[in-house]
Amino acid sequence: MSVRKKAIFINNLKYKIEWKSIFSSLFNVGLLFEAVKIFFMILYRIKGWLSIFAGVWGYDESMGAYFLVNKLYDNGQGITYLWLLLIPDIIIIFFMIVWLLRKNAKRKLLIIEHSSLQKMKFTYSEKELEDYAIKKLQINQYETLNNPDLSLQEKVSKIINEIEKSLPEILKNVEKGYQVGYAGIANIPATFMLGYELGDENKRQYFHKFRKDADDDDFHLLKSEDRQLTFDKIETPNDLLRPGKILLLIQLTRPISNEDIQDVLEDNDYIIKYEIPKTINYDVVDSAQQINQYTEEILTYITGIQKNSNITEIKICVAASSSFIFGLGTKFSKTQNKDTVIFHFQNNTYPWGINVTKKIPVIKKFINNC
């Protein structure tokens, strides 16, 4: 390999070696080892205890640390000096153990790897996850959604059952102190339902695969950063004297047209549409704070509208990243919100969905390849 090619290879390495951190860790571990060794040497010299370590470490009376311990012992007040020496030695051991525990104590994180639209391999940035003890749980619904032997009704029913079956394992880990992180690109209803079932009682972590860099195939942990973007709401009220439903539209990754919603639009819908004006793309929501802020804003407003006595149901059509949809699901309440139906987008329409309140399929239109 030429020098130029070697240079290009080195420059293209994905990770940077933190030599300062390596040397610091080696020094501290070495210091802890020596402090423990001296502790055993002193006890052995004074009391004859732990003689097994004398053979293991080869105490040498002619040189090294044991030579110095012996010299101090042979002094007139040697035993007193050795007992006094134990005090700073124990302090060093204590602080080095605390340092070692803190350096290796990591926050427990369960990453749910959810897929259904395509077969996926999940990779992450090691640096972003270095502070976490990771456990992974896969929910793969690709075979279900693409099974030609199942009707659409059967597919959606099975999708619901698969989400329900995953919950005990997730909740068992939550009880053990694990935070839940969501990573995936999956069908909208299942993603929303998973968030809906888990709720927002505990902090969630969100992972997103960015489209802006074609060479980056990792799911990235979204930071809690502020974004100075306007989140607009456009609403078309309904007739309060007749029964009606809320139709919630959220267009972040692509526009939602009137033609798209023809299969879910009903006669007396109260339409509420959210968007970031003039900014529609897959990566527009790239912060955990954005997800929490936008979803909280949506739920606060929805809660007020559904108090109208004529509202019987909430329907949702959303064009957003999977992490946003999962976060939106966590905000909806099983006890406070009206029956909620979340729809899946395919072939320029929203043909089917899941009533997450009743856990039943909602089929609006039978289409091919679904």
C-alpha positions in Angstrom: 0.0 0.0 0.0 1.4 3.4 -1.0 2.0 6.2 1.5 -0.8 8.2 0.0 -3.3 5.3 0.2 -2.2 4.7 3.8 -2.8 8.4 4.6 -6.3 8.2 3.0 -7.1 5.0 4.9 -6.1 6.6 8.3 -8.0 9.7 7.6 -11.1 7.7 6.8 -11.1 5.7 10.0 -14.4 6.0 11.7 -13.0 6.3 15.3 -10.4 8.5 16.9 -8.2 6.9 19.5 -8.2 9.0 22.8 -4.6 8.4 23.8 -4.9 10.8 26.8 -7.8 8.9 28.2 -6.0 5.6 27.7 -2.8 6.8 29.5 -4.9 8.3 32.3 -6.8 5.0 32.8 -3.6 3.0 32.8 -2.0 5.3 35.4 -5.0 5.1 37.7 -5.3 1.4 37.5 -1.6 1.0 38.1 -1.8 3.3 41.1 -4.7 1.2 42.5 -2.8 -2.0 42.0 0.3 -0.6 43.8 -1.8 0.7 46.7 -3.4 -2.7 47.2 -0.1 -4.4 46.9 1.4 -2.1 49.6 -1.6 -2.7 51.8 -1.1 -6.4 51.8 2.7 -6.0 52.2 2.2 -3.9 55.4 -0.3 -6.4 56.9 2.0 -9.3 56.1 5.1 -7.6 57.6 3.2 -6.5 60.8 0.9 -9.5 61.4 2.1 -12.2 58.9 -1.4 -12.1 57.4 -2.2 -13.0 53.7 1.0 -14.9 53.2 -0.3 -16.3 49.9 0.3 -12.9 48.3 3.9 -13.0 49.3 4.4 -16.0 47.0 2.1 -14.6 44.2 3.8 -11.2 44.1 7.3 -12.3 45.1 8.1 -10.0 48.0 11.7 -9.0 47.5 13.5 -7.9 50.7 16.4 -6.5 48.7 14.6 -4.1 46.4 11.2 -2.5 45.5 8.2 -1.7 47.7 8.7 -4.6 50.1 12.3 -3.5 50.7 11.1 0.0 51.7 8.4 -1.6 54.0 11.1 -3.7 55.7 13.4 -0.7 56.1 10.6 1.2 57.8 9.7 -1.8 60.0 13.3 -2.1 61.2 13.2 1.5 62.4 12.7 1.9 66.1 9.1 3.0 65.7 8.6 0.9 62.5 5.3 -0.8 63.5 3.8 2.6 64.3 5.0 4.1 61.1 3.6 1.2 59.1 0.1 1.5 60.8 0.2 5.3 60.0 1.2 4.5 56.4 -1.9 2.3 56.0 -4.1 5.4 56.5 -3.1 7.3 53.2 -2.8 3.9 51.5 -6.4 3.0 52.3 -7.6 6.5 51.3 -5.9 6.0 47.9 -7.5 2.6 47.5 -10.9 4.0 48.4 -10.8 6.9 45.9 -9.3 4.7 43.2 -12.1 2.2 43.6 -14.7 5.0 43.6 -13.1 6.3 40.4 -13.1 2.9 38.8 -16.8 2.3 39.7 -17.8 5.8 38.4 -15.9 5.3 35.2 -17.6 2.0 34.5 -21.1 2.7 36.0 -23.4 3.1 33.0 -27.0 4.0 32.6 -29.1 1.0 31.7 -30.7 1.4 28.2 -33.0 -1.0 26.4 -33.1 -0.3 22.7 -36.2 -1.5 20.9 -35.2 -2.3 17.3 -38.4 -2.2 15.4 -38.7 -3.0 11.7 -41.5 -3.9 9.3 -41.1 -2.0 6.0 -37.8 -3.7 5.1 -35.2 -6.1 6.4 -32.8 -4.0 8.6 -29.4 -4.2 10.3 -29.2 -1.8 13.2 -25.9 0.0 13.9 -25.1 2.8 16.2 -22.4 5.3 17.1 -20.2 3.8 19.8 -19.3 7.2 21.1 -23.0 8.2 21.6 -23.6 5.0 23.6 -20.4 4.9 25.6 -22.3 6.0 28.8 -24.9 3.3 28.5 -25.1 -0.4 29.4 -27.0 -1.6 26.3 -29.6 -4.3 26.0 -31.5 -4.8 22.7 -35.0 -6.2 21.9 -36.1 -6.8 18.4 -39.6 -6.5 17.0 -39.4 -7.6 13.4 -42.8 -7.4 11.6 -41.5 -7.6 8.1 -42.6 -11.2 7.5 -46.1 -10.4 8.9 -46.6 -7.3 6.7 -45.3 -9.1 3.6 -47.0 -12.5 4.0 -49.0 -13.1 0.8 -51.1 -15.8 2.6 -52.7 -13.4 5.1 -55.5 -11.0 4.4 -55.1 -7.4 5.3 -57.4 -7.9 8.3 -55.3 -10.8 9.5 -52.0 -8.9 9.0 -53.2 -6.0 11.1 -54.5 -8.3 13.8 -51.2 -10.1 13.9 -49.3 -6.8 14.1 -51.4 -5.8 17.1 -50.7 -9.2 18.8 -47.0 -8.9 18.2 -46.8 -5.5 19.8 -48.8 -6.8 22.8 -46.5 -9.9 23.1 -43.4 -7.6 23.3 -44.7 -5.5 26.2 -44.0 -7.9 29.1 -40.3 -8.2 28.2 -40.0 -4.4 27.8 -41.8 -3.7 31.1 -39.7 -6.3 32.9 -36.6 -4.5 31.9 -38.1 -1.1 32.9 -38.7 -2.6 36.4 -35.0 -3.5 36.5 -34.1 0.2 35.9 -33.7 0.3 32.2 -34.6 3.4 30.2 -36.4 2.6 26.9 -34.9 3.7 23.6 -36.7 3.4 20.3 -34.9 2.8 17.0 -36.6 1.7 13.9 -38.3 2.3 10.6 -41.7 0.5 10.8 -45.3 0.8 9.9 -46.9 3.9 11.5 -49.8 2.2 13.5 -47.5 -0.4 15.2 -44.9 2.3 16.1 -47.6 4.6 17.6 -49.3 1.7 19.4 -46.0 0.6 21.0 -45.5 4.2 22.3 -49.1 4.3 23.4 -48.8 1.1 25.4 -45.5 2.2 27.1 -46.7 5.7 28.0 -44.4 8.6 29.1 -44.1 7.9 32.8 -40.3 7.3 32.3 -37.8 9.2 30.2 -37.5 7.8 26.6 -34.5 7.9 24.3 -35.0 8.4 20.6 -32.8 7.1 17.7 -32.9 8.5 14.2 -31.3 7.4 10.9 -30.4 10.6 9.1 -30.9 10.9 5.3 -28.7 13.9 4.8 -25.5 11.7 4.8 -25.8 8.8 2.4 -22.6 7.2 3.9 -23.9 7.2 7.4 -26.0 4.1 8.1 -26.1 4.4 11.9 -29.1 5.2 14.1 -28.1 8.2 16.1 -29.2 9.0 19.7 -31.1 12.3 19.5 -29.8 14.9 22.0 -32.1 17.2 23.9 -31.3 20.4 22.0 -33.5 23.5 21.3 -34.6 24.2 17.8 -35.8 27.6 16.8 -38.5 26.4 14.4 -42.1 27.5 14.2 -44.6 24.6 14.7 -47.8 25.9 13.1 -51.4 24.7 13.6 -54.1 25.1 10.9 -57.6 24.0 11.9 -61.0 23.6 10.3 -63.7 23.3 13.0 -66.7 21.1 12.6 -70.4 21.5 13.4 -70.6 21.2 17.2 -74.3 20.3 17.0 -73.6 17.1 15.1 -71.5 14.1 16.1 -68.0 14.4 14.7 -64.4 13.2 15.0 -61.0 14.9 15.3 -58.8 14.3 12.2 -55.3 15.1 13.3 -52.8 15.6 10.4 -49.1 16.0 11.1 -46.9 16.7 8.0 -43.2 16.9 8.8 -41.5 14.5 6.3 -43.8 15.0 3.4 -47.0 17.0 2.6 -50.4 15.5 3.3 -52.8 16.4 0.5 -56.5 16.4 0.5 -56.4 13.4 -1.9 -54.3 11.5 0.6 -56.9 11.6 3.3 -60.1 10.9 1.2 -60.4 7.3 2.7 -60.3 8.6 6.3 -62.1 11.9 5.9 -65.7 11.9 7.1 -68.6 14.4 6.9 -68.1 16.3 10.2 -64.4 16.0 11.0 -62.7 18.7 13.1 -59.4 18.9 11.1 -56.2 20.0 12.8 -53.1 20.1 10.8 -49.5 20.7 12.2 -46.5 21.6 10.2 -43.2 23.4 10.2 -43.7 26.0 7.5 -41.5 25.7 4.4 -39.5 23.0 6.1 -40.6 19.5 5.1 -37.9 16.8 5.1 -37.1 13.5 6.8 -34.5 15.1 9.2 -36.5 18.2 10.2 -37.0 16.7 13.7 -33.5 15.9 14.9 -33.8 16.6 18.6 -35.4 14.8 21.5 -36.5 18.2 22.9 -38.3 18.8 19.6 -40.2 15.5 19.9 -41.2 16.2 23.4 -42.2 19.8 22.8 -44.2 19.2 19.6 -46.0 16.1 20.9 -46.9 17.9 24.2 -48.2 20.8 22.3 -50.4 18.6 20.1 -51.8 16.6 23.1 -52.6 19.7 25.1 -54.6 21.2 22.2 -56.3 17.8 21.3 -57.3 17.4 25.0 -59.1 20.7 24.9 -61.0 20.0 21.6 -62.1 16.5 22.6 -64.0 18.0 25.5 -66.6 19.1 23.1 -69.5 16.7 23.7 -70.0 15.9 20.0 -66.4 14.5 19.5 -66.5 10.7 19.5 -63.1 9.7 18.1 -59.6 10.9 17.3 -58.1 9.9 13.9 -54.5 10.5 13.1 -52.6 10.7 9.8 -49.0 11.5 10.2 -46.0 11.9 8.0 -43.0 12.0 10.4 -40.0 10.0 11.5 -40.5 6.8 13.4 -39.0 8.3 16.6 -41.5 11.2 16.4 -44.4 8.8 15.9 -43.3 6.6 18.8 -43.0 9.7 21.0 -46.4 10.9 19.9 -47.9 7.6 21.0 -46.4 7.8 24.4 -48.2 11.1 25.0 -51.7 9.7 24.4 -53.5 8.5 27.5 -55.6 5.3 27.8 -57.9 7.0 30.2 -58.0 10.7 29.2 -58.3 10.5 25.4 -61.3 9.5 23.3 -61.0 6.3 21.1 -57.8 6.9 19.0 -57.2 5.4 15.6 -53.7 5.8 13.9 -53.5 5.2 10.1 -50.8 3.7 7.9 -49.8 5.6 4.7 -49.3 3.5 1.5 -49.8 4.3 -2.2 -50.9 7.9 -1.6 -53.6 6.9 0.8 -54.3 5.9 4.4 -55.9 2.5 3.8 -55.7 0.9 7.2 -55.0 1.6 10.8 -55.2 0.4 14.4 -57.7 1.6 17.0 -55.1 1.6 19.8 -57.8 2.1 22.5 -59.7 -1.0 21.6 -56.7 -2.8 20.0 -58.6 -3.7 16.8 -57.9 -3.3 13.1 -59.5 -0.5 11.2 -59.7 -1.2 7.4 -60.7 1.7 5.1 -59.5 0.3 1.8 -58.2 -3.0 0.6 -55.1 -2.5 -1.5 -52.5 -4.8 -3.2 -49.1 -5.5 -1.7 -50.3 -5.0 1.9 
